[in-house]
């Protein structure tokens, strides 16, 4: 039950941050953001926001699967925490390069 709560909290956090960055254009909350080095702030916000929302949705899918398959909770949590989060984080970082002024 604790893993479900942790995963749900992680998903909610990602979803809220994705909404703030993607929809409300709050790119200043991103680590290392420098407006002088970004060529398209709106597209950067949409890119990061969409990926954070995707991360949140995957967390909620994991929570649903954990509820349906209780004996696989540990594996599902590890797949999300050690698989989906790092892969989507790398996707965000590598995709952000398109919006940096060289």
C-alpha positions in Angstrom: 0.0 0.0 0.0 2.9 2.3 0.7 4.3 1.9 -2.8 0.9 2.9 -4.3 0.9 6.0 -2.2 4.5 6.9 -3.1 3.8 6.3 -6.8 0.6 8.3 -6.7 2.4 11.2 -5.0 5.2 11.1 -7.6 2.6 11.1 -10.4 0.6 13.9 -9.0 3.8 16.0 -8.5 4.9 15.3 -12.1 1.4 16.1 -13.4 1.1 19.4 -11.5 4.6 20.5 -12.5 3.9 19.6 -16.1 0.7 21.7 -16.0 2.5 24.7 -14.5 5.4 24.5 -17.0 3.4 23.5 -20.1 0.1 25.4 -19.8 1.0 28.3 -17.5 4.5 28.8 -19.1 6.3 28.9 -15.7 9.6 27.9 -17.3 11.5 29.9 -14.5 10.9 26.9 -12.2 13.1 24.7 -14.4 16.6 24.1 -13.0 19.3 26.0 -15.0 16.8 28.0 -17.0 18.4 31.2 -18.4 16.0 33.3 -20.6 19.1 34.7 -22.5 20.0 31.3 -23.7 16.6 30.1 -24.8 15.5 30.8 -28.4 11.8 29.7 -28.0 10.4 29.8 -24.5 6.9 28.7 -25.5 8.0 25.6 -27.3 10.4 24.7 -24.5 7.6 25.0 -22.0 5.3 22.8 -24.1 8.1 20.2 -24.6 9.0 19.9 -20.9 5.4 20.2 -19.7 4.1 17.5 -22.1 6.9 15.1 -20.9 6.2 15.8 -17.2 2.5 15.2 -17.8 3.4 11.9 -19.6 5.5 11.0 -16.6 2.5 11.6 -14.3 0.2 9.6 -16.5 2.6 6.7 -16.4 2.7 6.9 -12.6 -1.1 6.7 -12.5 -1.1 3.7 -14.9 1.4 2.0 -12.6 -0.8 2.8 -9.6 -3.8 1.2 -11.4 -1.7 -1.9 -12.3 -0.5 -2.1 -8.7 -4.1 -2.1 -7.5 -5.1 -4.9 -9.9 -1.9 -7.0 -9.5 -1.0 -6.6 -5.8 1.8 -9.3 -5.9 3.6 -7.3 -8.6 3.7 -4.0 -6.8 7.4 -4.0 -6.1 8.3 -4.8 -9.7 5.9 -2.3 -11.1 7.3 0.4 -8.8 10.8 -0.4 -9.8 9.9 -0.4 -13.5 8.4 3.1 -13.1 11.0 4.5 -10.7 14.1 3.0 -12.4 12.8 2.8 -16.0 10.2 5.4 -16.9 11.5 8.3 -14.9 15.1 8.1 -16.0 14.2 7.5 -19.6 11.8 10.4 -19.8 14.2 12.6 -17.9 16.9 11.9 -20.5 14.3 12.6 -23.2 13.6 15.9 -21.7 17.2 16.9 -21.3 18.2 15.8 -24.8 15.1 17.5 -26.3 15.9 20.7 -24.5 19.0 21.2 -26.7 16.7 22.2 -29.6 15.7 25.3 -27.7 19.2 26.5 -26.6 21.0 29.3 -28.4 24.4 28.1 -29.5 
